[in-house]
Amino acid sequence: MLSDAGSDHDKDRGGSAGLGTDHDTSRGSILDAPVADGSDGDSPPGAGWHRVGPRDDCFADAPCMQATVNGVKVGLFLVDDAVYAIDDLCTHGHAMLTDGELDGFEVECPLHGGVFDVRSGKPMCSPVTRPVRTHPVRFYQGGVYVKVEG
């Protein structure tokens, strides 16, 4: 199923919401090699990949956005022409990370000020102690695709 772009608030704001759980963050959040430079991948995404939308539209208003993929609210962050995807809900409190401030590769939770690295999901300072799950991202024919596993 194609992901949706969230609520009208999400579309206006450029993001919000998600699920955070204890998990393995050993996989990087970013993609296949062709995507790192912003180019399209050579082959169409296979099973499990979900189109979020056209790259230009996804980040037209803000460097972050929220999308629902496989029932999981995911935050997508554009940093230095690369896109990273993490679960959007802070693991410490019920706040949407895409509503927080993005500074380089770090996003600050708007509720208690905890910080996560969008590349790894790793918590960077208290009060957060548990990482957020990361998701692979790739581009194909101008679209942004995310893979979220159950």
Backbone torsions as a table, in degrees:
resi	resn	phi	psi	omega
1	MET	NA	139.2	177.4
2	LEU	-68.5	143.7	178.2
3	SER	-75.1	156.8	174.9
4	ASP	-101.9	168.3	-176.8
5	ALA	-93.1	6.7	177.3
6	GLY	92.6	-165.5	-177.1
7	SER	-77.2	172.8	175.9
8	ASP	-60.1	-36.6	176.7
9	HIS	-59.7	-44.1	-179.3
10	ASP	-62.2	-41.0	-178.8
11	LYS	-66.4	-40.7	-179.5
12	ASP	-71.0	-39.6	-172.9
13	ARG	-85.6	-26.0	-175.7
14	GLY	92.1	11.7	175.2
15	GLY	162.1	169.7	165.1
16	SER	156.3	156.9	167.8
17	ALA	76.8	155.1	178.0
18	GLY	166.8	-174.5	-179.4
19	LEU	-120.2	131.7	176.6
20	GLY	-120.2	136.0	-179.4
21	THR	-144.9	165.7	171.2
22	ASP	-70.0	136.7	-176.5
23	HIS	-170.3	173.8	177.3
24	ASP	-84.4	124.6	178.0
25	THR	-109.9	24.4	-178.0
26	SER	-69.0	-24.6	175.6
27	ARG	-76.9	139.9	174.6
28	GLY	-71.1	155.2	179.5
29	SER	-82.9	-14.5	-177.3
30	ILE	-112.6	122.9	156.6
31	LEU	13.4	-166.0	173.2
32	ASP	-82.4	150.2	-175.7
33	ALA	-48.9	-42.6	-176.4
34	PRO	-60.4	-21.1	-176.2
35	VAL	-80.7	-25.4	-174.7
36	ALA	-56.8	-34.5	-179.1
37	ASP	-93.7	7.5	177.8
38	GLY	86.8	0.5	179.3
39	SER	-82.0	162.2	177.5
40	ASP	-72.6	148.4	173.6
41	GLY	-68.0	160.4	-177.9
42	ASP	-79.1	-24.8	-177.6
43	SER	-129.4	153.4	-179.5
44	PRO	-65.6	148.0	177.4
45	PRO	-60.4	142.6	-179.1
46	GLY	-91.4	-157.9	-179.0
47	ALA	-58.3	139.9	176.9
48	GLY	92.3	-12.9	178.4
49	TRP	-89.2	137.8	-178.1
50	HIS	-124.3	131.3	179.9
51	ARG	-77.4	125.4	178.4
52	VAL	-87.1	-40.1	-179.9
53	GLY	157.2	179.6	177.1
54	PRO	-66.0	135.8	-177.0
55	ARG	-54.0	-45.8	-177.8
56	ASP	-62.4	-35.5	179.2
57	ASP	-76.5	-36.1	-176.7
58	CYS	-59.8	-37.5	-174.3
59	PHE	-120.1	26.6	-179.0
60	ALA	-66.9	-35.3	-174.0
61	ASP	-106.6	-19.1	-175.2
62	ALA	-159.7	158.3	179.6
63	PRO	-80.7	6.3	176.5
64	CYS	-141.7	155.0	177.0
65	MET	-153.1	163.3	178.3
66	GLN	-115.8	140.4	174.9
67	ALA	-141.8	151.7	175.7
68	THR	-101.6	121.7	-178.2
69	VAL	-128.0	121.2	-178.3
70	ASN	54.5	35.4	179.7
71	GLY	78.6	3.0	-179.9
72	VAL	-106.6	129.1	176.3
73	LYS	-81.9	121.7	-173.3
74	VAL	-118.0	137.3	172.9
75	GLY	-95.6	130.3	175.6
76	LEU	-112.1	134.1	-173.8
77	PHE	-127.8	127.9	177.9
78	LEU	-97.7	115.6	179.3
79	VAL	-134.1	123.4	178.0
80	ASP	50.6	44.6	177.3
81	ASP	67.7	12.7	173.4
82	ALA	-115.5	150.6	-179.1
83	VAL	-113.7	131.9	179.3
84	TYR	-119.7	145.5	-179.1
85	ALA	-128.2	132.7	177.6
86	ILE	-138.5	159.7	170.2
87	ASP	-58.0	140.9	-170.3
88	ASP	-89.0	-13.1	-178.1
89	LEU	-92.2	127.5	177.2
90	CYS	-58.5	138.4	-179.8
91	THR	-76.9	-9.0	-179.7
92	HIS	-96.1	-43.8	-178.0
93	GLY	-138.0	173.2	-177.6
94	HIS	-89.4	69.6	178.9
95	ALA	-128.0	147.5	-179.6
96	MET	-87.7	122.8	-177.1
97	LEU	-65.1	-30.7	177.8
98	THR	-70.0	-10.0	172.3
99	ASP	-87.4	-6.7	-179.4
100	GLY	-88.7	-175.2	-179.8
101	GLU	-93.1	133.9	176.2
102	LEU	-102.6	124.6	178.8
103	ASP	-130.9	101.4	-174.8
104	GLY	64.8	-126.2	-179.5
105	PHE	-92.3	8.6	-176.5
106	GLU	-114.5	134.7	175.8
107	VAL	-115.9	133.7	-178.5
108	GLU	-99.5	129.7	176.4
109	CYS	-65.3	131.9	-178.0
110	PRO	-73.1	-14.5	-176.2
111	LEU	-84.1	-55.6	-176.1
112	HIS	-122.1	2.7	174.9
113	GLY	82.9	9.2	175.0
114	GLY	-66.3	153.5	-175.2
115	VAL	-124.7	138.8	176.8
116	PHE	-122.8	146.1	172.0
117	ASP	-84.6	122.2	-176.1
118	VAL	-71.5	-17.5	178.8
119	ARG	-75.7	-37.9	-173.7
120	SER	-117.6	-16.4	-174.3
121	GLY	80.4	-0.5	-175.7
122	LYS	-66.9	135.4	174.1
123	PRO	-71.3	136.6	-175.1
124	MET	-105.0	-20.5	179.1
125	CYS	-160.9	162.9	179.3
126	SER	-70.3	153.8	15.3
127	PRO	-90.0	1.1	-178.8
128	VAL	-79.0	137.0	179.3
129	THR	-127.9	-18.8	179.9
130	ARG	-105.4	138.6	178.9
131	PRO	-72.3	160.6	169.3
132	VAL	-95.9	151.7	-178.9
133	ARG	-71.7	140.9	176.5
134	THR	-102.2	159.4	-179.0
135	HIS	-137.6	140.1	177.7
136	PRO	-69.1	147.8	-178.4
137	VAL	-129.8	144.6	171.1
138	ARG	-150.3	163.4	177.5
139	PHE	-111.0	147.8	172.7
140	TYR	-151.9	125.0	179.8
141	GLN	47.7	45.9	176.6
142	GLY	81.6	-3.6	-179.8
143	GLY	-99.7	153.2	175.6
144	VAL	-98.3	128.8	179.9
145	TYR	-121.4	141.1	178.8
146	VAL	-128.2	144.5	176.7
147	LYS	-116.1	117.5	179.7
148	VAL	-118.9	120.3	178.9
149	GLU	-98.3	140.4	-178.2
150	GLY	-48.9	NA	NA
